[in-house]
Amino acid sequence: MGIFKRKEKQLEVPEECRDFPIEVDRNTCNREMLVGFRDPATGKLKYAELAYSPEDIEAFKKKYGRDI
């Protein structure tokens, strides 16, 4: 039923990652994916989360209110 549907809380993008793009790192050996904010200076992902499917990637973007 749609009456009691829980609202998803949108998180603020961390201050240090405001200008960083959201990117995905893929591991070809075991098909794991990490999604997070890419630091252009170091090339590392910050606030990375493990993603098992494209839906997990979309959920990460929706969680922070941003698109790739």
N, C-alpha and C positions, 0 to 999 in steps of 0.2 A: 504494500500500500504506500502511496505517496504522501500520506498525511504525516507519518512519523519518520520521514527520511532525515537522516543526520546531515547537517551542513558540514562540508569540508572546510577546515580552517586553512586560509592561505598564509604562508609564512613570508616574512620580509626577506629580501635578498640581503645576505650579510654585507655590511658596509664595505669591507675590503674587496668584495666581489661584484660591486654594482656595475662596473664596466666590462666585466669578463663575460665571454659568450658561454652558453651551455653546450658542451660537446660530449661525445660518446667515444670511449676507448673499447675496442673489441679485441678479445683474445681468440685467435684462430684455433688453438689447441683444444680448448674445452668450451668454446662458444660463450664464455662469460662476457658480460658487458658492464662497464663502469660508466656512470653518467655523473657529471659534475660541472663546476665552473672552471674553465681553462685559464690559467695565469699565463698571459702572453710573455712575460719576462722569463719565467722558468720552464714553461711548457707543461707544468704539472697540474693535475686536477685537484681542486679544493672542494671540500664538502661532498666528496664522491660517495655514491651509493651503488650497490650491486643491482643490476637490472637483468631479469631473466627473459623479458619479452619487450616488444615495442610498446606495449601497454604500460609497462613499468617506466619507460622513458617519458611517455606522455604524462604519466602521473607525477613524475619529478618536475616537469615543466609547469604543470598545473599547480603543484604545491607551492612553487615560487612565483607563479603568475607571469611566466616568461615563455617565449618561443625561441627556437634555435635561430 
